[in-house]
Amino acid sequence: MTLAQRHSKILQRIQSHTKSGKRSAELIAVSKLQPIEKIVEIHALGQQKFGENYAQELSEKAEALGHLDIYWVFIGHIQSNKIRKIVTHAQEIQTVASFSHAQQIARHAKDLGKAPFPIMLEVNAGDEASKSGSPLKEIKTLALQIVQELPELQLNGLMAIPPDSFSDSNYSTVPPLYHELRALADEIGLGLLSLGMSNDLSIALDAGSDMVRIGTAVFGSRDS
Ligand SMILES: *Cc1c(COP(=O)(O)O)cnc(C)c1O
């Protein structure tokens, strides 16, 4: 399949899973470790939002593609010393997991004239030691503190990367964890949920995710 065919197939899957009366989920094309030419090609098909995981790669791509109206979403692990670079080049950060990072994003956003800056809180949905994100039980407190103390941020909702065992091939109905994440997202900021990757796209859409982050199913393998 060509890049255009894969992109169109994912858009069709998103459309067909959309429950009647609900607006369609938005596609974030995850372009980390993918070449710039592929981003240009997919952007030309009307794709505007792209996800990147590494501050340096984001800044290089955003600068090289500055002539295109791309909306860059940062979805990688945040390091304090990279926050200014990320806020400079991204239009949104979905991986905020501490108040300290939120404060720094707020400060740079104000400084760079980008306030109110859209963010999401990343939840460590499976409480896995190997994954980043804030524990489920601490999310609401963090959300409240951000809304009350950081007007330079716009808290859009919740982002999650569930354990790898949650895949479309293992589930025919939506697992409880996904319903839990949907319900929790409703209580965070504007109530949006960013859930669903190449492997769990269908269950995430069935659970009512508002945006899905798809890398390999659109771009192909990151190694090639
Ligand atoms: C890499 C990545 C994705 C995309 O993963 P695929 O399996 O390639 O679809 C989505 N979200 C985050 C946070 C990622 O790091």
Ligand as a Chemical Component Dictionary entry (heavy atoms), coordinates in Angstrom:
data_LIG
# 
_chem_comp.id                   LIG 
_chem_comp.type                 NON-POLYMER 
_chem_comp.pdbx_formal_charge   0 
_chem_comp.three_letter_code    LIG 
# 
loop_
_chem_comp_atom.comp_id 
_chem_comp_atom.atom_id 
_chem_comp_atom.alt_atom_id 
_chem_comp_atom.type_symbol 
_chem_comp_atom.charge 
_chem_comp_atom.model_Cartn_x 
_chem_comp_atom.model_Cartn_y 
_chem_comp_atom.model_Cartn_z 
_chem_comp_atom.pdbx_ordinal 
LIG C1 C1 C 0 5.040 6.209 18.951 1  
LIG C2 C2 C 0 3.823 6.656 19.635 2  
LIG C3 C3 C 0 2.559 6.503 19.051 3  
LIG C4 C4 C 0 2.332 5.805 17.743 4  
LIG O1 O1 O 0 2.566 4.451 17.863 5  
LIG P1 P1 P 0 2.261 3.424 16.666 6  
LIG O2 O2 O 0 2.231 2.121 17.334 7  
LIG O3 O3 O 0 3.370 3.561 15.692 8  
LIG O4 O4 O 0 0.952 3.810 16.084 9  
LIG C5 C5 C 0 1.470 7.012 19.743 10 
LIG N1 N1 N 0 1.594 7.620 20.938 11 
LIG C6 C6 C 0 2.789 7.774 21.527 12 
LIG C7 C7 C 0 2.876 8.455 22.839 13 
LIG C8 C8 C 0 3.931 7.290 20.905 14 
LIG O5 O5 O 0 5.118 7.443 21.524 15 
# 
loop_
_chem_comp_bond.comp_id 
_chem_comp_bond.atom_id_1 
_chem_comp_bond.atom_id_2 
_chem_comp_bond.value_order 
_chem_comp_bond.pdbx_ordinal 
LIG C1 C2 SING 1  
LIG C2 C3 SING 2  
LIG C2 C8 DOUB 3  
LIG C3 C4 SING 4  
LIG C3 C5 DOUB 5  
LIG C4 O1 SING 6  
LIG O1 P1 SING 7  
LIG P1 O2 DOUB 8  
LIG P1 O3 SING 9  
LIG P1 O4 SING 10 
LIG C5 N1 SING 11 
LIG N1 C6 DOUB 12 
LIG C6 C7 SING 13 
LIG C6 C8 SING 14 
LIG C8 O5 SING 15 
# 
